[in-house]
Amino acid sequence: MKRWGEEVTLAIRDEIARLGAQKQMHTTRTRCNGRCDDACVVIAYPEGVWYREVTPDIGRQLVRKHTAGRRLEEHAFYQFNRGTFVSSGVSIPGIDKE
């Protein structure tokens, strides 16, 4: 809910509707992902990609990228892969399990 949480949610939902992707995408707003320092955090499933520092404009970009089967690399910081978090090269205390 920190740093544009509500605005990001609305922007993502608006972009999904604008693209007519409601049958392919669904949103669930959470209150907290435990990553306040990275707020606003968005997690895209089924890929399990965690994005940080998402603004409403970046949220719209995420929707466009994911509808095209791509990631927004500059904001991705972790991906859940086969039961394990895989870093995108950024070490983040509290998520790193090593």
C-alpha positions in Angstrom: 0.0 0.0 0.0 3.1 2.2 0.1 4.2 4.6 -2.7 1.3 4.6 -5.2 0.0 1.2 -4.3 -3.6 2.1 -5.1 -2.7 4.1 -8.2 -0.5 1.3 -9.6 -3.4 -1.2 -9.1 -5.8 1.1 -10.9 -3.3 1.7 -13.7 -2.7 -2.0 -14.2 -6.4 -2.8 -14.3 -7.0 0.1 -16.7 -4.3 -1.1 -19.1 -5.6 -4.7 -19.0 -9.1 -3.4 -19.9 -7.7 -1.0 -22.6 -5.9 -4.0 -24.2 -8.9 -6.2 -23.9 -6.8 -8.7 -21.9 -9.4 -9.4 -19.1 -9.6 -13.1 -20.2 -5.8 -13.5 -20.0 -5.0 -11.4 -16.9 -6.4 -11.1 -13.4 -5.3 -8.8 -10.6 -5.2 -9.3 -6.9 -4.3 -6.4 -4.7 -2.4 -7.3 -1.5 -1.8 -5.1 1.5 1.8 -6.0 1.9 4.5 -8.1 0.2 7.0 -7.3 3.0 9.2 -5.2 0.8 8.5 -1.6 1.8 12.0 -0.5 0.7 11.1 -1.7 -2.8 7.6 -0.2 -2.9 5.5 -0.4 -4.9 6.1 -4.2 -5.5 4.2 -6.0 -8.3 4.4 -9.8 -8.7 3.5 -11.3 -12.1 2.3 -14.9 -12.2 2.5 -17.6 -13.4 6.1 -16.4 -14.2 6.6 -15.4 -10.5 8.5 -12.3 -11.5 8.9 -9.7 -8.7 9.1 -6.0 -9.8 10.2 -3.1 -7.6 9.7 0.6 -7.6 6.6 0.4 -9.8 4.8 3.6 -10.6 1.4 3.8 -12.5 3.3 4.3 -15.8 5.6 1.4 -15.1 2.6 -0.7 -14.2 1.1 0.0 -17.6 4.4 -1.0 -19.2 4.4 -4.3 -17.3 1.0 -5.2 -18.6 2.1 -4.5 -22.2 5.3 -6.5 -21.7 3.6 -9.5 -20.1 0.9 -9.6 -22.8 3.7 -9.9 -25.3 5.4 -12.6 -23.2 8.3 -10.5 -22.1 9.5 -9.0 -18.8 10.4 -5.4 -17.9 14.0 -6.3 -17.0 15.0 -3.0 -15.4 12.5 -3.4 -12.6 12.6 -7.2 -12.2 14.5 -8.2 -9.1 13.5 -11.8 -8.4 11.7 -14.7 -10.1 10.3 -17.7 -8.5 11.6 -20.7 -10.5 11.0 -24.3 -9.6 10.4 -23.6 -5.9 13.3 -21.2 -5.6 13.9 -17.5 -5.8 16.3 -16.6 -8.6 18.0 -13.2 -8.3 18.2 -10.8 -11.2 21.6 -9.8 -9.9 20.4 -7.7 -7.0 21.1 -8.9 -3.5 18.2 -8.0 -1.2 18.3 -8.7 2.5 15.2 -10.4 3.7 14.6 -12.2 0.4 18.0 -13.8 -0.1 17.9 -17.2 1.5 21.6 -18.0 1.2 
